[in-house]
Amino acid sequence: MNFHPSVGLNPPGPTTAEPFAPEARYELLIDTDGDAVADIGYQIRFSPFVGGEQSATLRRFKGAQAAESGVGGEVMVEGAPVSTGHEGHVAQAGDHRFFAGWRSDPFFFDVLGTINQFQFTTGDFFLDKDTCSIALEVPNSVLGPKKVGLWARTLIPADSVGGGWIQADRGARPNQTPFLSGEHNDAYLAGEPADDARFVPVFAHALEHTGGYSPQEAKQVAGKLLPDLLRYDPKRPASFPDNGRALNDDVSDLFLAILTDGKVTGDNVGPHHDLLDDFPYLGPPHIVRSK
């Protein structure tokens, strides 16, 4: 999961010096039985960012508790330091490995070219950018023998009086939200994969408008994009869009081809060369944030 990019587009310029929000809950969710409801959940909470330092606690939830916005769970890692420098701090918890901190942003895309009516002349917007990453390595035995569905979400407190949590963000497949706007986008981010069929007409309308699809074609393509889950079979190599997603998969080219019905097939941008061979796989940050 990647959050809090170092530079934003609207408004342009640097974003936040605080890596992760201590009031939020960051969750990785896994559906193991094909119903688009979480059966395993990993929750990460962070301490306040004080004196340039922050730490993380990782919990695991199983069964019905994984899909709830509750507390508890099994503590797997506690007080793991958030990495701000070149070297990343990796925490070991049995057969799990965990990392949180600033990393070189692995995403590659000509964002400005896309905004400029697909005139791809500005290069990779993310080439020199950083992002705050959470990486979790889980043994295949935890996932089970079948194909699983993966997604991530962020929850924030509903209010200071009544308690409870609001889902502020969620996602699995890349580049889903460009199909949405306004109230549809808010409803989508707050929704659950199991209920995503309701967004098929919204996705289809965007595909008709942008790609020139016929209504029937647009509905069929939209149906393949939902529910928003990253399907993964651990017995096969990761490769987007059929089986999970590797960091060097050119997901943006695939997105452009879908969005435009094959009229635009690429942005002339390729994967970054700073990926690591070992966990956490993401390259060191471009800017070292001193404590």
C-alpha positions in Angstrom: 0.0 0.0 0.0 1.3 3.5 -0.9 0.1 6.7 0.7 1.0 10.3 1.1 2.9 11.0 -2.1 5.7 13.5 -1.6 4.4 15.8 -4.4 0.8 16.6 -5.4 -0.8 17.9 -8.6 -3.7 19.8 -7.2 -2.5 21.9 -5.5 1.0 21.4 -7.0 4.0 21.0 -4.7 5.1 19.1 -1.7 2.5 17.4 0.5 3.2 16.3 4.1 6.3 15.7 6.2 4.4 13.3 8.5 4.7 9.8 7.0 1.5 8.2 8.3 -1.6 9.6 10.1 -1.6 8.3 13.8 -5.4 8.7 14.0 -6.0 6.5 10.9 -6.1 2.7 10.4 -4.4 1.2 7.4 -5.7 -2.2 6.4 -4.8 -5.0 3.9 -7.7 -7.3 3.4 -7.9 -10.8 1.9 -10.9 -12.7 0.7 -10.1 -16.4 0.6 -13.5 -17.9 -0.4 -14.6 -15.8 -3.4 -17.4 -13.7 -1.8 -15.6 -10.4 -1.9 -15.7 -10.2 1.9 -12.5 -10.2 4.0 -11.6 -13.4 5.7 -8.1 -12.2 6.8 -7.2 -8.7 7.7 -3.9 -7.0 8.6 -4.2 -3.6 10.3 -1.5 -1.1 10.8 -1.6 1.8 13.3 1.0 4.4 13.8 2.3 6.4 16.8 2.3 10.3 16.6 5.2 11.7 14.5 7.5 13.3 17.1 11.0 14.5 16.6 11.1 13.0 13.1 10.3 9.6 14.4 7.3 7.3 14.2 6.6 3.7 14.9 4.1 1.1 13.7 2.0 -1.7 15.2 0.8 -4.6 13.0 -2.3 -6.7 13.9 -3.9 -9.7 12.2 -7.7 -10.4 12.2 -9.4 -13.6 11.1 -12.9 -14.6 10.2 -15.8 -12.2 10.7 -13.6 -9.8 12.6 -11.5 -9.2 9.5 -14.4 -7.4 7.8 -15.4 -5.3 10.7 -14.2 -1.9 11.7 -13.3 -3.1 15.2 -10.4 -3.3 17.6 -8.4 -6.2 19.0 -6.7 -8.7 16.8 -3.4 -10.5 17.2 -0.4 -8.2 17.7 2.3 -9.4 15.3 4.7 -6.4 15.3 4.8 -3.6 17.9 6.9 -0.5 17.9 8.5 -1.1 14.5 10.4 2.1 13.4 9.1 3.9 10.4 11.9 4.3 7.9 12.8 7.9 6.8 16.3 7.3 5.4 18.1 5.4 2.7 18.2 2.1 4.6 14.9 0.5 5.3 13.9 -1.1 8.7 12.4 -4.5 8.2 10.5 -6.2 11.1 10.3 -10.0 11.2 7.3 -11.6 12.8 7.6 -15.4 12.4 7.1 -16.1 8.7 5.9 -12.6 8.0 8.0 -9.5 7.1 6.8 -5.9 7.6 8.0 -2.5 6.4 6.7 1.0 6.7 8.3 4.2 5.5 9.4 6.5 2.7 10.4 4.8 -0.5 11.0 5.7 -4.1 7.5 5.7 -5.8 7.4 2.6 -8.0 4.5 3.9 -10.1 5.3 5.0 -13.6 3.0 7.1 -15.8 3.0 10.3 -17.9 0.4 12.0 -15.8 0.8 15.4 -17.4 0.6 13.9 -20.9 -2.7 12.2 -20.1 -4.2 15.4 -18.8 -3.0 17.1 -22.1 -5.3 14.9 -24.3 -2.9 12.0 -24.4 0.0 14.0 -25.8 2.8 12.0 -24.1 5.8 14.3 -24.2 6.5 15.1 -20.5 7.9 11.7 -19.4 7.4 9.8 -16.2 6.0 12.1 -13.5 6.9 9.7 -10.7 10.5 9.1 -11.7 12.0 11.3 -9.0 9.1 11.2 -6.5 8.7 9.4 -3.1 5.8 7.9 -1.4 5.0 6.4 2.0 4.8 2.6 1.6 3.5 -0.3 3.7 4.9 -3.6 2.6 3.8 -7.0 4.1 5.2 -10.3 3.1 2.8 -13.2 3.9 3.5 -16.9 3.4 1.4 -18.7 0.8 0.2 -21.1 3.5 -1.7 -18.2 5.1 -3.6 -17.5 1.8 -4.9 -21.0 1.4 -5.1 -23.3 -1.7 -7.5 -21.2 -3.8 -7.2 -17.9 -5.6 -7.7 -14.9 -3.3 -8.9 -11.4 -3.6 -6.8 -8.6 -2.2 -7.6 -4.9 -1.5 -6.5 -2.1 0.9 -8.5 0.5 2.8 -7.9 3.5 5.1 -10.3 4.3 8.0 -10.4 7.5 10.0 -12.4 8.3 13.1 -16.0 9.3 12.5 -15.9 12.1 15.1 -14.6 12.8 18.5 -17.9 12.3 20.3 -19.8 9.4 18.9 -16.8 7.2 18.0 -16.9 4.7 15.1 -14.9 4.7 11.8 -15.3 6.1 8.3 -13.7 4.4 5.3 -11.9 7.3 3.6 -10.3 5.3 0.8 -10.0 1.8 -0.7 -8.6 0.2 -3.7 -7.1 -2.8 -5.4 -6.9 -2.5 -9.2 -5.0 0.6 -10.3 -6.7 3.6 -12.0 -10.3 2.8 -11.0 -11.3 6.2 -9.8 -10.9 8.1 -13.1 -14.2 6.4 -14.1 -15.9 8.3 -11.3 -16.6 11.8 -10.2 -18.3 13.8 -7.5 -20.8 11.8 -5.3 -20.1 8.6 -7.2 -16.4 8.8 -6.3 -17.2 9.4 -2.6 -19.7 6.5 -2.5 -17.2 4.2 -4.3 -14.3 5.0 -1.9 -16.6 4.3 1.1 -18.0 1.1 -0.4 -17.2 -2.6 -0.2 -16.1 -4.8 -3.1 -19.1 -7.1 -2.5 -21.4 -4.2 -3.4 -19.5 -3.0 -6.5 -22.1 -4.2 -9.0 -24.0 -0.9 -8.4 -21.1 1.0 -10.0 -21.2 -0.9 -13.3 -23.6 1.7 -15.0 -21.3 4.5 -13.8 -18.2 2.9 -15.2 -20.0 2.0 -18.4 -21.1 5.6 -18.9 -17.5 6.8 -18.6 -16.3 4.2 -21.1 -19.0 5.2 -23.6 -18.0 8.9 -23.2 -14.2 8.5 -23.3 -13.6 5.3 -25.3 -16.5 5.5 -27.7 -17.8 2.0 -26.7 -21.3 1.0 -27.5 -23.6 0.7 -24.5 -23.4 -3.1 -24.5 -19.6 -3.2 -24.9 -19.2 -0.6 -22.2 -21.3 -2.6 -19.8 -19.3 -5.8 -20.5 -16.0 -4.0 -19.9 -17.2 -2.3 -16.8 -18.3 -5.7 -15.4 -14.7 -7.0 -15.8 -13.3 -4.1 -13.8 -15.6 -4.8 -10.8 -15.6 -5.8 -8.0 -12.4 -3.9 -7.3 -10.3 -6.8 -6.2 -6.8 -7.9 -7.1 -7.2 -11.6 -7.8 -4.1 -13.7 -7.0 -3.3 -17.4 -7.3 -0.1 -18.0 -5.2 0.7 -21.1 -7.3 1.3 -18.9 -10.4 3.7 -16.0 -11.0 2.3 -12.5 -10.4 1.3 -10.7 -13.6 -1.3 -8.0 -14.0 -4.2 -8.1 -14.9 -4.7 -11.8 -14.7 -2.9 -12.8 -11.5 -2.0 -10.1 -9.0 0.4 -7.4 -9.9 4.2 -7.1 -10.1 5.9 -3.8 -9.5 7.2 -3.6 -13.1 3.9 -4.5 -14.7 2.9 -1.6 -17.0 -0.6 -1.2 -15.6 -0.9 2.3 -17.1 -0.7 1.1 -20.6 -3.4 -1.4 -20.0 -5.6 1.2 -18.3 -5.2 3.6 -21.3 -6.1 0.8 -23.8 -9.3 0.0 -21.8 -10.2 3.7 -21.3 -9.9 4.5 -25.0 -11.0 1.2 -26.5 -7.6 0.6 -27.9 -7.2 4.0 -29.5 -4.3 4.8 -27.0 -2.1 1.9 -26.1 0.8 3.4 -24.2 2.5 6.5 -22.7 6.1 5.7 -23.7 7.1 5.3 -20.0 8.6 2.2 -18.5 9.3 0.8 -15.1 11.8 2.3 -12.7 15.3 0.8 -12.3 15.7 1.3 -8.6 13.6 -1.7 -7.5 15.3 -4.0 -5.0 15.7 -7.8 -5.4 14.7 -8.4 -1.8 12.0 -7.2 0.6 10.6 -4.5 0.7 11.4 -4.4 -3.0 10.8 -0.7 -3.3 13.9 1.5 -3.9 15.3 3.9 -1.3 13.7 7.4 -1.2 15.2 10.2 -3.4 15.1 12.6 -0.5 16.5 11.4 2.9 14.3 12.9 5.6 16.6 13.6 8.5 15.4 13.2 12.1 
